[in-house]
Amino acid sequence: MPYIHIKTNIMITKDKGDTVKEKLGQAITAIPGKSSGWLMQEIEDSCRLAFGGDHRQPCAMINVMLYGSAPESAYDELTARITEIMETEFLIPANRIYVCYSEHQHWGWNGSNF
């Protein structure tokens, strides 16, 4: 049950958004037991987002929520993959991207909790 939420100050076309969603679906497999089949994604573009006080340069905040936990090495791998996707597809420099993780022990789906 992963969820990835991207906020960025750039405008994203539907095609680019679809490409990123597909690539994130592949990237989430860096976390053991996670797959694209359970991945929920949200992309918010054109946000009033600033990094270091500068809102004119591209930047992004990515929140990754997981049911359960993962080893540090998996988080390292996913951060590298997410950063590469953001650099390649949206031209956002790695040093203007934050990736934040949160682990949850309680997660509801289909009217009940895991």
Secondary structure, DSSP 8 states (H G I E B T S, - for coil): --EEEEEESS---HHHHHHHHHHHHHHGGGSTT--GGG-EEEEE-S----BTTB-SS--EEEEEEEES---HHHHHHHHHHHHHHHHHHH---GGGEEEEEEEES--EETTEE-
